Amino acid sequence: MLRSLFAGISGLRVNQTMLDVTGNNIANANTIGFKSSTVVFQDTLSQMLTGASGASASQGGTNSIQVGLGVQVAAVASNLLQGSAQMTGRATDLMIQGDGMFVLQDGNQQIFTRAGAFTFDETGALVSPAGARVQGYALDAAGVATGGLVNVTLDTAGLTPAVPVGTELTSYAIGTDGKIRGVFSDGVQRDMAQLALADFNNPNGLERVGETSFRESANSGTAEIDIPGAGQRGTLIGGALEMSNVDLAAEFTNLILAQRGFQASSRVITTSDQVLEDLVNIKR
């Protein structure tokens, strides 16, 4: 059977994958915090027709003769460049300026996201649209993050120092450092909690789990969690959301490239079929 036939089939497969990835990018052009993906191709094994030979006293060396056997997908790489800001004015909408991801607790698993469209639920916990709880730290009397991760809430019962009896929370704001600062009926502002951000040695190794979220993988490294601004972690912008980083001009170009690549591979298959038909008809 002709090698070109199988090479053409492999071309159809990878260009279909490119179409799938490009279509998903375009579909998420307006998804908050979405990170686009790019398909990377590589050739497959090559069949050795003639091996290379070294030079001798009487004759020069010769190169090997190899015929490629097609193409395959090497990777579907995530583009983690920051998207543009969309100002919303809502206090619970947060955007990360720089590196890092919000830390969420979704049931028994810890997930990470750049989509900061949060709200407070009926229990006073800060949650994602899907109900995953935003993680952060409790603060001591000096306003320093202490202890392990906790659910970020508007609960005033555990504040240090304690809130006087009869004092109520009247408003709140989230600063660039991730601290939730409450204004109370006694006129005093108190830091209530501080959001956490995660960083990774290889963020491109994270696995997508839907709902614009990621989780650790074997190649992402363990999440290094700290407060905003620590290390390489960015700061927060309140009242804003990070838009999708999909470049529609580039995606439509990729769409054309994938379409033409698919058509060209189809033509290789058609031509190979015609050659096989000619071989079959030689005896006629």
PyRosetta script that sets phi, psi and omega in degrees:
from pyrosetta import init, pose_from_sequence

init()
pose = pose_from_sequence("MLRSLFAGISGLRVNQTMLDVTGNNIANANTIGFKSSTVVFQDTLSQMLTGASGASASQGGTNSIQVGLGVQVAAVASNLLQGSAQMTGRATDLMIQGDGMFVLQDGNQQIFTRAGAFTFDETGALVSPAGARVQGYALDAAGVATGGLVNVTLDTAGLTPAVPVGTELTSYAIGTDGKIRGVFSDGVQRDMAQLALADFNNPNGLERVGETSFRESANSGTAEIDIPGAGQRGTLIGGALEMSNVDLAAEFTNLILAQRGFQASSRVITTSDQVLEDLVNIKR")
pose.set_psi(1, 146.6)
pose.set_omega(1, -175.8)
pose.set_phi(2, -67.9)
pose.set_psi(2, 135.9)
pose.set_omega(2, 175.5)
pose.set_phi(3, -63.4)
pose.set_psi(3, -34.4)
pose.set_omega(3, -177.8)
pose.set_phi(4, -62.5)
pose.set_psi(4, -28.3)
pose.set_omega(4, 179.5)
pose.set_phi(5, -65.0)
pose.set_psi(5, -45.7)
pose.set_omega(5, -179.6)
pose.set_phi(6, -73.1)
pose.set_psi(6, -32.6)
pose.set_omega(6, 175.3)
pose.set_phi(7, -63.6)
pose.set_psi(7, -40.1)
pose.set_omega(7, 177.6)
pose.set_phi(8, -64.6)
pose.set_psi(8, -39.5)
pose.set_omega(8, 178.4)
pose.set_phi(9, -63.1)
pose.set_psi(9, -42.5)
pose.set_omega(9, 178.7)
pose.set_phi(10, -63.6)
pose.set_psi(10, -35.5)
pose.set_omega(10, 176.5)
pose.set_phi(11, -64.0)
pose.set_psi(11, -39.2)
pose.set_omega(11, 176.5)
pose.set_phi(12, -61.0)
pose.set_psi(12, -42.9)
pose.set_omega(12, -176.3)
pose.set_phi(13, -64.5)
pose.set_psi(13, -48.9)
pose.set_omega(13, -175.7)
pose.set_phi(14, -70.3)
pose.set_psi(14, -35.7)
pose.set_omega(14, 178.2)
pose.set_phi(15, -71.4)
pose.set_psi(15, -29.0)
pose.set_omega(15, 172.2)
pose.set_phi(16, -65.5)
pose.set_psi(16, -40.6)
pose.set_omega(16, 176.1)
pose.set_phi(17, -62.0)
pose.set_psi(17, -41.5)
pose.set_omega(17, 177.5)
pose.set_phi(18, -62.0)
pose.set_psi(18, -40.3)
pose.set_omega(18, 175.9)
pose.set_phi(19, -62.7)
pose.set_psi(19, -40.8)
pose.set_omega(19, 179.8)
pose.set_phi(20, -62.8)
pose.set_psi(20, -46.2)
pose.set_omega(20, -179.0)
pose.set_phi(21, -66.3)
pose.set_psi(21, -43.5)
pose.set_omega(21, 179.8)
pose.set_phi(22, -64.1)
pose.set_psi(22, -41.7)
pose.set_omega(22, 178.1)
pose.set_phi(23, -62.0)
pose.set_psi(23, -39.3)
pose.set_omega(23, 178.2)
pose.set_phi(24, -66.8)
pose.set_psi(24, -39.1)
pose.set_omega(24, 177.1)
pose.set_phi(25, -61.3)
pose.set_psi(25, -46.6)
pose.set_omega(25, -178.6)
pose.set_phi(26, -64.8)
pose.set_psi(26, -38.7)
pose.set_omega(26, 179.8)
pose.set_phi(27, -63.5)
pose.set_psi(27, -27.7)
pose.set_omega(27, -177.8)
pose.set_phi(28, -103.6)
pose.set_psi(28, 24.6)
pose.set_omega(28, -178.6)
pose.set_phi(29, -62.6)
pose.set_psi(29, -24.0)
pose.set_omega(29, -179.9)
pose.set_phi(30, -115.5)
pose.set_psi(30, 18.1)
pose.set_omega(30, 179.9)
pose.set_phi(31, -85.3)
pose.set_psi(31, 125.0)
pose.set_omega(31, -178.5)
pose.set_phi(32, -59.5)
pose.set_psi(32, 128.3)
pose.set_omega(32, 174.9)
pose.set_phi(33, 72.1)
pose.set_psi(33, 8.9)
pose.set_omega(33, -177.7)
pose.set_phi(34, -73.0)
pose.set_psi(34, 141.7)
pose.set_omega(34, 177.0)
pose.set_phi(35, -114.8)
pose.set_psi(35, 124.9)
pose.set_omega(35, -176.6)
pose.set_phi(36, -72.7)
pose.set_psi(36, 167.2)
pose.set_omega(36, -179.5)
pose.set_phi(37, -127.1)
pose.set_psi(37, 155.9)
pose.set_omega(37, 179.0)
pose.set_phi(38, -131.2)
pose.set_psi(38, 136.3)
pose.set_omega(38, 178.7)
pose.set_phi(39, -89.5)
pose.set_psi(39, 132.8)
pose.set_omega(39, 176.5)
pose.set_phi(40, -113.1)
pose.set_psi(40, 126.6)
pose.set_omega(40, 179.8)
pose.set_phi(41, -99.0)
pose.set_psi(41, 157.0)
pose.set_omega(41, 169.8)
pose.set_phi(42, -149.5)
pose.set_psi(42, 154.2)
pose.set_omega(42, 180.0)
pose.set_phi(43, -75.7)
pose.set_psi(43, 159.6)
pose.set_omega(43, 178.0)
pose.set_phi(44, -92.4)
pose.set_psi(44, -168.1)
pose.set_omega(44, 179.1)
pose.set_phi(45, -61.0)
pose.set_psi(45, 149.0)
pose.set_omega(45, 176.4)
pose.set_phi(46, -108.2)
pose.set_psi(46, 138.7)
pose.set_omega(46, 178.3)
pose.set_phi(47, -80.5)
pose.set_psi(47, 129.6)
pose.set_omega(47, -179.9)
pose.set_phi(48, -84.1)
pose.set_psi(48, 117.4)
pose.set_omega(48, 175.6)
pose.set_phi(49, -92.0)
pose.set_psi(49, -43.4)
pose.set_omega(49, 178.1)
pose.set_phi(50, -142.2)
pose.set_psi(50, 130.2)
pose.set_omega(50, 179.7)
pose.set_phi(51, -77.7)
pose.set_psi(51, 161.3)
pose.set_omega(51, 177.6)
pose.set_phi(52, -74.5)
pose.set_psi(52, 152.3)
pose.set_omega(52, 177.3)
pose.set_phi(53, -129.9)
pose.set_psi(53, 144.8)
pose.set_omega(53, 179.9)
pose.set_phi(54, -81.3)
pose.set_psi(54, 163.6)
pose.set_omega(54, 179.4)
pose.set_phi(55, -74.0)
pose.set_psi(55, 149.9)
pose.set_omega(55, 175.9)
pose.set_phi(56, -126.2)
pose.set_psi(56, -179.6)
pose.set_omega(56, -178.7)
pose.set_phi(57, -65.0)
pose.set_psi(57, -28.7)
pose.set_omega(57, -175.7)
pose.set_phi(58, -106.6)
pose.set_psi(58, -9.7)
pose.set_omega(58, -174.7)
pose.set_phi(59, -151.1)
pose.set_psi(59, 144.7)
pose.set_omega(59, 177.9)
pose.set_phi(60, -77.0)
pose.set_psi(60, 166.4)
pose.set_omega(60, 179.4)
pose.set_phi(61, -74.8)
pose.set_psi(61, 159.4)
pose.set_omega(61, 178.0)
pose.set_phi(62, -125.8)
pose.set_psi(62, 148.4)
pose.set_omega(62, 178.2)
pose.set_phi(63, -83.1)
pose.set_psi(63, 157.8)
pose.set_omega(63, 176.4)
pose.set_phi(64, -72.5)
pose.set_psi(64, 155.0)
pose.set_omega(64, 175.3)
pose.set_phi(65, -113.3)
pose.set_psi(65, 118.3)
pose.set_omega(65, -177.5)
pose.set_phi(66, -130.3)
pose.set_psi(66, 147.7)
pose.set_omega(66, 177.0)
pose.set_phi(67, -120.2)
pose.set_psi(67, 124.8)
pose.set_omega(67, -180.0)
pose.set_phi(68, -67.9)
pose.set_psi(68, 152.3)
pose.set_omega(68, -177.0)
pose.set_phi(69, -113.9)
pose.set_psi(69, 18.5)
pose.set_omega(69, 175.0)
pose.set_phi(70, 124.3)
pose.set_psi(70, -161.2)
pose.set_omega(70, -172.7)
pose.set_phi(71, -134.7)
pose.set_psi(71, 155.8)
pose.set_omega(71, 176.9)
pose.set_phi(72, -145.9)
pose.set_psi(72, 164.7)
pose.set_omega(72, 178.0)
pose.set_phi(73, -81.4)
pose.set_psi(73, 122.6)
pose.set_omega(73, 178.2)
pose.set_phi(74, -85.9)
pose.set_psi(74, -37.9)
pose.set_omega(74, -178.1)
pose.set_phi(75, -166.3)
pose.set_psi(75, 155.3)
pose.set_omega(75, 166.6)
pose.set_phi(76, -116.5)
pose.set_psi(76, 97.4)
pose.set_omega(76, -170.8)
pose.set_phi(77, -90.6)
pose.set_psi(77, 139.2)
pose.set_omega(77, 177.2)
pose.set_phi(78, -84.2)
pose.set_psi(78, 141.2)
pose.set_omega(78, 174.6)
pose.set_phi(79, -99.8)
pose.set_psi(79, 107.1)
pose.set_omega(79, -174.3)
pose.set_phi(80, -97.8)
pose.set_psi(80, 15.8)
pose.set_omega(80, 176.8)
pose.set_phi(81, -60.8)
pose.set_psi(81, 146.9)
pose.set_omega(81, -176.8)
pose.set_phi(82, -69.6)
pose.set_psi(82, 138.1)
pose.set_omega(82, 175.8)
pose.set_phi(83, -84.2)
pose.set_psi(83, 170.5)
pose.set_omega(83, -179.9)
pose.set_phi(84, -74.6)
pose.set_psi(84, 163.3)
pose.set_omega(84, -176.7)
pose.set_phi(85, -92.3)
pose.set_psi(85, 139.8)
pose.set_omega(85, 172.7)
pose.set_phi(86, -118.7)
pose.set_psi(86, 114.2)
pose.set_omega(86, -178.8)
pose.set_phi(87, -78.1)
pose.set_psi(87, 128.0)
pose.set_omega(87, -179.0)
pose.set_phi(88, -116.4)
pose.set_psi(88, -27.3)
pose.set_omega(88, -178.7)
pose.set_phi(89, 82.1)
pose.set_psi(89, -5.0)
pose.set_omega(89, 178.6)
pose.set_phi(90, -82.2)
pose.set_psi(90, 131.3)
pose.set_omega(90, -173.7)
pose.set_phi(91, -61.9)
pose.set_psi(91, -30.4)
pose.set_omega(91, -176.2)
pose.set_phi(92, -90.5)
pose.set_psi(92, -2.6)
pose.set_omega(92, 174.4)
pose.set_phi(93, -83.2)
pose.set_psi(93, 125.0)
pose.set_omega(93, -174.8)
pose.set_phi(94, -129.5)
pose.set_psi(94, 142.3)
pose.set_omega(94, 177.3)
pose.set_phi(95, -126.6)
pose.set_psi(95, 137.5)
pose.set_omega(95, 176.5)
pose.set_phi(96, -89.5)
pose.set_psi(96, 121.2)
pose.set_omega(96, 175.4)
pose.set_phi(97, -95.4)
pose.set_psi(97, 98.3)
pose.set_omega(97, -176.0)
pose.set_phi(98, 117.8)
pose.set_psi(98, -156.3)
pose.set_omega(98, -176.5)
pose.set_phi(99, -84.2)
pose.set_psi(99, 166.3)
pose.set_omega(99, 176.8)
pose.set_phi(100, 113.0)
pose.set_psi(100, 166.0)
pose.set_omega(100, 178.4)
pose.set_phi(101, -140.8)
pose.set_psi(101, 148.4)
pose.set_omega(101, 173.2)
pose.set_phi(102, -67.0)
pose.set_psi(102, 147.6)
pose.set_omega(102, 179.6)
pose.set_phi(103, -104.2)
pose.set_psi(103, 125.8)
pose.set_omega(103, -178.6)
pose.set_phi(104, -123.1)
pose.set_psi(104, 146.7)
pose.set_omega(104, 173.2)
pose.set_phi(105, -108.8)
pose.set_psi(105, 110.7)
pose.set_omega(105, -178.4)
pose.set_phi(106, -111.8)
pose.set_psi(106, 94.0)
pose.set_omega(106, -175.0)
pose.set_phi(107, 66.5)
pose.set_psi(107, -120.1)
pose.set_omega(107, -179.5)
pose.set_phi(108, -96.6)
pose.set_psi(108, 0.2)
pose.set_omega(108, -177.6)
pose.set_phi(109, -115.8)
pose.set_psi(109, 149.2)
pose.set_omega(109, 177.7)
pose.set_phi(110, -98.5)
pose.set_psi(110, 126.4)
pose.set_omega(110, -179.4)
pose.set_phi(111, -126.1)
pose.set_psi(111, 170.0)
pose.set_omega(111, -172.7)
pose.set_phi(112, -137.4)
pose.set_psi(112, 147.1)
pose.set_omega(112, -176.6)
pose.set_phi(113, -153.2)
pose.set_psi(113, 157.9)
pose.set_omega(113, 171.1)
pose.set_phi(114, -103.1)
pose.set_psi(114, -6.3)
pose.set_omega(114, -178.5)
pose.set_phi(115, -83.4)
pose.set_psi(115, 111.0)
pose.set_omega(115, -174.2)
pose.set_phi(116, -103.4)
pose.set_psi(116, 31.4)
pose.set_omega(116, 178.1)
pose.set_phi(117, -82.6)
pose.set_psi(117, 80.5)
pose.set_omega(117, -175.0)
pose.set_phi(118, -103.1)
pose.set_psi(118, 161.0)
pose.set_omega(118, 173.4)
pose.set_phi(119, -144.6)
pose.set_psi(119, 165.1)
pose.set_omega(119, 173.1)
pose.set_phi(120, -95.2)
pose.set_psi(120, 132.3)
pose.set_omega(120, 179.8)
pose.set_phi(121, -87.5)
pose.set_psi(121, -172.4)
pose.set_omega(121, -174.6)
pose.set_phi(122, -64.7)
pose.set_psi(122, -21.8)
pose.set_omega(122, 179.5)
pose.set_phi(123, -90.2)
pose.set_psi(123, -2.0)
pose.set_omega(123, -177.9)
pose.set_phi(124, 87.9)
pose.set_psi(124, 8.7)
pose.set_omega(124, 179.4)
pose.set_phi(125, -88.2)
pose.set_psi(125, 140.1)
pose.set_omega(125, 176.3)
pose.set_phi(126, -79.0)
pose.set_psi(126, 122.4)
pose.set_omega(126, -173.1)
pose.set_phi(127, -132.9)
pose.set_psi(127, 160.0)
pose.set_omega(127, 174.1)
pose.set_phi(128, -80.2)
pose.set_psi(128, 170.0)
pose.set_omega(128, 177.2)
pose.set_phi(129, -56.8)
pose.set_psi(129, -27.5)
pose.set_omega(129, 179.5)
pose.set_phi(130, -89.1)
pose.set_psi(130, 0.3)
pose.set_omega(130, 177.0)
pose.set_phi(131, 94.4)
pose.set_psi(131, 1.7)
pose.set_omega(131, 176.4)
pose.set_phi(132, -70.5)
pose.set_psi(132, 138.1)
pose.set_omega(132, -174.9)
pose.set_phi(133, -85.3)
pose.set_psi(133, 130.9)
pose.set_omega(133, 177.9)
pose.set_phi(134, -73.0)
pose.set_psi(134, 136.0)
pose.set_omega(134, -176.3)
pose.set_phi(135, -101.8)
pose.set_psi(135, 148.5)
pose.set_omega(135, 179.1)
pose.set_phi(136, -162.4)
pose.set_psi(136, -156.1)
pose.set_omega(136, -176.9)
pose.set_phi(137, -127.2)
pose.set_psi(137, 148.2)
pose.set_omega(137, 167.5)
pose.set_phi(138, -77.0)
pose.set_psi(138, 157.7)
pose.set_omega(138, -176.8)
pose.set_phi(139, -116.9)
pose.set_psi(139, 144.9)
pose.set_omega(139, 175.8)
pose.set_phi(140, -86.5)
pose.set_psi(140, -172.6)
pose.set_omega(140, -175.8)
pose.set_phi(141, -62.8)
pose.set_psi(141, -24.7)
pose.set_omega(141, 179.6)
pose.set_phi(142, -89.9)
pose.set_psi(142, 2.8)
pose.set_omega(142, -179.8)
pose.set_phi(143, 78.6)
pose.set_psi(143, 20.5)
pose.set_omega(143, -179.8)
pose.set_phi(144, -98.9)
pose.set_psi(144, 136.0)
pose.set_omega(144, 179.4)
pose.set_phi(145, -61.2)
pose.set_psi(145, 135.5)
pose.set_omega(145, -177.0)
pose.set_phi(146, -140.3)
pose.set_psi(146, 153.1)
pose.set_omega(146, 177.0)
pose.set_phi(147, 75.5)
pose.set_psi(147, -169.0)
pose.set_omega(147, 179.5)
pose.set_phi(148, -88.1)
pose.set_psi(148, -172.7)
pose.set_omega(148, -179.1)
pose.set_phi(149, -69.4)
pose.set_psi(149, 141.8)
pose.set_omega(149, 176.4)
pose.set_phi(150, -137.0)
pose.set_psi(150, 164.1)
pose.set_omega(150, 173.3)
pose.set_phi(151, -68.4)
pose.set_psi(151, 132.9)
pose.set_omega(151, 177.7)
pose.set_phi(152, -78.2)
pose.set_psi(152, 121.8)
pose.set_omega(152, -177.1)
pose.set_phi(153, -136.6)
pose.set_psi(153, 172.0)
pose.set_omega(153, 173.3)
pose.set_phi(154, -99.2)
pose.set_psi(154, 17.0)
pose.set_omega(154, -179.6)
pose.set_phi(155, -68.4)
pose.set_psi(155, 126.3)
pose.set_omega(155, -178.9)
pose.set_phi(156, -96.9)
pose.set_psi(156, -1.3)
pose.set_omega(156, -174.0)
pose.set_phi(157, -68.1)
pose.set_psi(157, -32.8)
pose.set_omega(157, -174.3)
pose.set_phi(158, -100.4)
pose.set_psi(158, 13.7)
pose.set_omega(158, -177.8)
pose.set_phi(159, -70.5)
pose.set_psi(159, 148.0)
pose.set_omega(159, 176.9)
pose.set_phi(160, -123.8)
pose.set_psi(160, 120.6)
pose.set_omega(160, -2.3)
pose.set_phi(161, -71.6)
pose.set_psi(161, 164.4)
pose.set_omega(161, -175.6)
pose.set_phi(162, -64.2)
pose.set_psi(162, 146.3)
pose.set_omega(162, 177.5)
pose.set_phi(163, -77.4)
pose.set_psi(163, 130.6)
pose.set_omega(163, -179.8)
pose.set_phi(164, -56.3)
pose.set_psi(164, 146.2)
pose.set_omega(164, 178.7)
pose.set_phi(165, -58.4)
pose.set_psi(165, 135.1)
pose.set_omega(165, 179.6)
pose.set_phi(166, 89.2)
pose.set_psi(166, -7.7)
pose.set_omega(166, 179.0)
pose.set_phi(167, -86.0)
pose.set_psi(167, 131.0)
pose.set_omega(167, -176.6)
pose.set_phi(168, -118.3)
pose.set_psi(168, 152.4)
pose.set_omega(168, 174.8)
pose.set_phi(169, -76.2)
pose.set_psi(169, 126.0)
pose.set_omega(169, -178.8)
pose.set_phi(170, -104.2)
pose.set_psi(170, -31.7)
pose.set_omega(170, 178.2)
pose.set_phi(171, -161.8)
pose.set_psi(171, 170.6)
pose.set_omega(171, -180.0)
pose.set_phi(172, -152.2)
pose.set_psi(172, 162.2)
pose.set_omega(172, 175.5)
pose.set_phi(173, -148.5)
pose.set_psi(173, 151.6)
pose.set_omega(173, 178.8)
pose.set_phi(174, -110.8)
pose.set_psi(174, 121.0)
pose.set_omega(174, -176.4)
pose.set_phi(175, -84.3)
pose.set_psi(175, 175.6)
pose.set_omega(175, 179.5)
pose.set_phi(176, -64.7)
pose.set_psi(176, -23.1)
pose.set_omega(176, 178.4)
pose.set_phi(177, -86.4)
pose.set_psi(177, 3.5)
pose.set_omega(177, 178.2)
pose.set_phi(178, 84.4)
pose.set_psi(178, 2.3)
pose.set_omega(178, -179.7)
pose.set_phi(179, -82.2)
pose.set_psi(179, 135.0)
pose.set_omega(179, 175.0)
pose.set_phi(180, -90.6)
pose.set_psi(180, 113.3)
pose.set_omega(180, -177.8)
pose.set_phi(181, -105.2)
pose.set_psi(181, 117.1)
pose.set_omega(181, -178.6)
pose.set_phi(182, -97.2)
pose.set_psi(182, 143.8)
pose.set_omega(182, 173.3)
pose.set_phi(183, -105.4)
pose.set_psi(183, 125.2)
pose.set_omega(183, -173.7)
pose.set_phi(184, -107.5)
pose.set_psi(184, 165.4)
pose.set_omega(184, -175.5)
pose.set_phi(185, -65.0)
pose.set_psi(185, -16.4)
pose.set_omega(185, 176.2)
pose.set_phi(186, -87.5)
pose.set_psi(186, 6.1)
pose.set_omega(186, 177.5)
pose.set_phi(187, 84.4)
pose.set_psi(187, 1.4)
pose.set_omega(187, -178.0)
pose.set_phi(188, -96.1)
pose.set_psi(188, 137.1)
pose.set_omega(188, 174.1)
pose.set_phi(189, -94.3)
pose.set_psi(189, 133.5)
pose.set_omega(189, -178.0)
pose.set_phi(190, -131.0)
pose.set_psi(190, 137.4)
pose.set_omega(190, 174.4)
pose.set_phi(191, -78.0)
pose.set_psi(191, 124.6)
pose.set_omega(191, -171.9)
pose.set_phi(192, -100.3)
pose.set_psi(192, -34.4)
pose.set_omega(192, -179.2)
pose.set_phi(193, -168.7)
pose.set_psi(193, 170.0)
pose.set_omega(193, 178.8)
pose.set_phi(194, -137.9)
pose.set_psi(194, 128.0)
pose.set_omega(194, -179.3)
pose.set_phi(195, -69.2)
pose.set_psi(195, 153.4)
pose.set_omega(195, 178.2)
pose.set_phi(196, -107.6)
pose.set_psi(196, 150.4)
pose.set_omega(196, 173.4)
pose.set_phi(197, -125.7)
pose.set_psi(197, 146.3)
pose.set_omega(197, 180.0)
pose.set_phi(198, -110.1)
pose.set_psi(198, 145.4)
pose.set_omega(198, 174.8)
pose.set_phi(199, -129.1)
pose.set_psi(199, 155.6)
pose.set_omega(199, -176.3)
pose.set_phi(200, -134.2)
pose.set_psi(200, 148.2)
pose.set_omega(200, 174.7)
pose.set_phi(201, -64.3)
pose.set_psi(201, -35.7)
pose.set_omega(201, 179.6)
pose.set_phi(202, -135.5)
pose.set_psi(202, 80.2)
pose.set_omega(202, -178.7)
pose.set_phi(203, -62.5)
pose.set_psi(203, -23.3)
pose.set_omega(203, 177.2)
pose.set_phi(204, -68.0)
pose.set_psi(204, -15.5)
pose.set_omega(204, 179.1)
pose.set_phi(205, -85.7)
pose.set_psi(205, -2.5)
pose.set_omega(205, 179.7)
pose.set_phi(206, -66.8)
pose.set_psi(206, 148.7)
pose.set_omega(206, 178.1)
pose.set_phi(207, -98.5)
pose.set_psi(207, 136.2)
pose.set_omega(207, 176.5)
pose.set_phi(208, -77.7)
pose.set_psi(208, 137.1)
pose.set_omega(208, -178.9)
pose.set_phi(209, -123.6)
pose.set_psi(209, 15.5)
pose.set_omega(209, -178.6)
pose.set_phi(210, 84.8)
pose.set_psi(210, 169.5)
pose.set_omega(210, -179.9)
pose.set_phi(211, 56.3)
pose.set_psi(211, 33.9)
pose.set_omega(211, 178.5)
pose.set_phi(212, 56.6)
pose.set_psi(212, 36.1)
pose.set_omega(212, -177.8)
pose.set_phi(213, -125.0)
pose.set_psi(213, 162.3)
pose.set_omega(213, -179.7)
pose.set_phi(214, -130.9)
pose.set_psi(214, 164.6)
pose.set_omega(214, 171.3)
pose.set_phi(215, -139.7)
pose.set_psi(215, 163.8)
pose.set_omega(215, -179.8)
pose.set_phi(216, -62.1)
pose.set_psi(216, 150.7)
pose.set_omega(216, 171.8)
pose.set_phi(217, -130.4)
pose.set_psi(217, 178.1)
pose.set_omega(217, -179.5)
pose.set_phi(218, -64.7)
pose.set_psi(218, -22.0)
pose.set_omega(218, -175.9)
pose.set_phi(219, -111.2)
pose.set_psi(219, 0.7)
pose.set_omega(219, 179.4)
pose.set_phi(220, -83.6)
pose.set_psi(220, -23.5)
pose.set_omega(220, -171.5)
pose.set_phi(221, 87.1)
pose.set_psi(221, 162.3)
pose.set_omega(221, 179.4)
pose.set_phi(222, -75.0)
pose.set_psi(222, 143.3)
pose.set_omega(222, 178.8)
pose.set_phi(223, -62.7)
pose.set_psi(223, 128.0)
pose.set_omega(223, 174.7)
pose.set_phi(224, -102.1)
pose.set_psi(224, 105.3)
pose.set_omega(224, -169.2)
pose.set_phi(225, -105.3)
pose.set_psi(225, 133.4)
pose.set_omega(225, 179.0)
pose.set_phi(226, -158.4)
pose.set_psi(226, -172.5)
pose.set_omega(226, -178.6)
pose.set_phi(227, -82.0)
pose.set_psi(227, 158.7)
pose.set_omega(227, 176.6)
pose.set_phi(228, -58.0)
pose.set_psi(228, 138.9)
pose.set_omega(228, 179.7)
pose.set_phi(229, 90.9)
pose.set_psi(229, -13.3)
pose.set_omega(229, 179.7)
pose.set_phi(230, -81.8)
pose.set_psi(230, 134.6)
pose.set_omega(230, -179.1)
pose.set_phi(231, 62.1)
pose.set_psi(231, -130.3)
pose.set_omega(231, 179.9)
pose.set_phi(232, -93.7)
pose.set_psi(232, 5.9)
pose.set_omega(232, -178.9)
pose.set_phi(233, -72.7)
pose.set_psi(233, 142.2)
pose.set_omega(233, -178.9)
pose.set_phi(234, -79.6)
pose.set_psi(234, -175.8)
pose.set_omega(234, 175.5)
pose.set_phi(235, -106.6)
pose.set_psi(235, 171.8)
pose.set_omega(235, -176.5)
pose.set_phi(236, -104.5)
pose.set_psi(236, 147.0)
pose.set_omega(236, 172.3)
pose.set_phi(237, -115.9)
pose.set_psi(237, 115.8)
pose.set_omega(237, 179.1)
pose.set_phi(238, -80.2)
pose.set_psi(238, 150.6)
pose.set_omega(238, 179.2)
pose.set_phi(239, 72.0)
pose.set_psi(239, 23.3)
pose.set_omega(239, -179.7)
pose.set_phi(240, -145.0)
pose.set_psi(240, 156.3)
pose.set_omega(240, 177.3)
pose.set_phi(241, -128.0)
pose.set_psi(241, 148.4)
pose.set_omega(241, 175.7)
pose.set_phi(242, -85.6)
pose.set_psi(242, 122.2)
pose.set_omega(242, -179.8)
pose.set_phi(243, -77.5)
pose.set_psi(243, 168.0)
pose.set_omega(243, 175.7)
pose.set_phi(244, -60.3)
pose.set_psi(244, 144.7)
pose.set_omega(244, 178.3)
pose.set_phi(245, -95.4)
pose.set_psi(245, 17.8)
pose.set_omega(245, 178.2)
pose.set_phi(246, -68.3)
pose.set_psi(246, 127.6)
pose.set_omega(246, 174.9)
pose.set_phi(247, -97.5)
pose.set_psi(247, 103.6)
pose.set_omega(247, -174.6)
pose.set_phi(248, -62.5)
pose.set_psi(248, -36.0)
pose.set_omega(248, 178.8)
pose.set_phi(249, -61.1)
pose.set_psi(249, -44.3)
pose.set_omega(249, 179.5)
pose.set_phi(250, -68.1)
pose.set_psi(250, -37.8)
pose.set_omega(250, -178.4)
pose.set_phi(251, -67.8)
pose.set_psi(251, -39.0)
pose.set_omega(251, 178.0)
pose.set_phi(252, -68.4)
pose.set_psi(252, -31.6)
pose.set_omega(252, 174.2)
pose.set_phi(253, -65.6)
pose.set_psi(253, -43.7)
pose.set_omega(253, 177.2)
pose.set_phi(254, -62.5)
pose.set_psi(254, -34.0)
pose.set_omega(254, 178.6)
pose.set_phi(255, -62.7)
pose.set_psi(255, -41.9)
pose.set_omega(255, 178.5)
pose.set_phi(256, -66.4)
pose.set_psi(256, -43.2)
pose.set_omega(256, -179.9)
pose.set_phi(257, -61.9)
pose.set_psi(257, -43.2)
pose.set_omega(257, 180.0)
pose.set_phi(258, -66.1)
pose.set_psi(258, -40.1)
pose.set_omega(258, 179.4)
pose.set_phi(259, -63.6)
pose.set_psi(259, -45.7)
pose.set_omega(259, -179.8)
pose.set_phi(260, -67.9)
pose.set_psi(260, -37.6)
pose.set_omega(260, 176.8)
pose.set_phi(261, -63.0)
pose.set_psi(261, -39.3)
pose.set_omega(261, 177.9)
pose.set_phi(262, -65.3)
pose.set_psi(262, -44.0)
pose.set_omega(262, 179.6)
pose.set_phi(263, -63.4)
pose.set_psi(263, -41.3)
pose.set_omega(263, -179.5)
pose.set_phi(264, -65.0)
pose.set_psi(264, -41.0)
pose.set_omega(264, 177.9)
pose.set_phi(265, -65.8)
pose.set_psi(265, -36.1)
pose.set_omega(265, 175.9)
pose.set_phi(266, -62.5)
pose.set_psi(266, -38.7)
pose.set_omega(266, 179.2)
pose.set_phi(267, -66.8)
pose.set_psi(267, -35.4)
pose.set_omega(267, 177.0)
pose.set_phi(268, -62.5)
pose.set_psi(268, -42.2)
pose.set_omega(268, 179.3)
pose.set_phi(269, -65.2)
pose.set_psi(269, -42.1)
pose.set_omega(269, 179.1)
pose.set_phi(270, -62.6)
pose.set_psi(270, -44.2)
pose.set_omega(270, 179.5)
pose.set_phi(271, -65.0)
pose.set_psi(271, -41.3)
pose.set_omega(271, 178.3)
pose.set_phi(272, -62.4)
pose.set_psi(272, -38.8)
pose.set_omega(272, 178.2)
pose.set_phi(273, -64.6)
pose.set_psi(273, -39.2)
pose.set_omega(273, 178.2)
pose.set_phi(274, -65.2)
pose.set_psi(274, -38.2)
pose.set_omega(274, 177.8)
pose.set_phi(275, -64.5)
pose.set_psi(275, -42.9)
pose.set_omega(275, 178.0)
pose.set_phi(276, -63.2)
pose.set_psi(276, -38.1)
pose.set_omega(276, 178.1)
pose.set_phi(277, -64.6)
pose.set_psi(277, -39.4)
pose.set_omega(277, 177.4)
pose.set_phi(278, -63.6)
pose.set_psi(278, -38.7)
pose.set_omega(278, 178.8)
pose.set_phi(279, -63.8)
pose.set_psi(279, -41.2)
pose.set_omega(279, -179.9)
pose.set_phi(280, -64.6)
pose.set_psi(280, -33.6)
pose.set_omega(280, -174.7)
pose.set_phi(281, -88.7)
pose.set_psi(281, 0.8)
pose.set_omega(281, -178.6)
pose.set_phi(282, -59.5)
pose.set_psi(282, -37.6)
pose.set_omega(282, -175.0)
pose.set_phi(283, -75.7)
pose.set_psi(283, -16.8)
pose.set_omega(283, -176.8)
pose.set_phi(284, -70.1)
pose.dump_pdb("model.pdb")
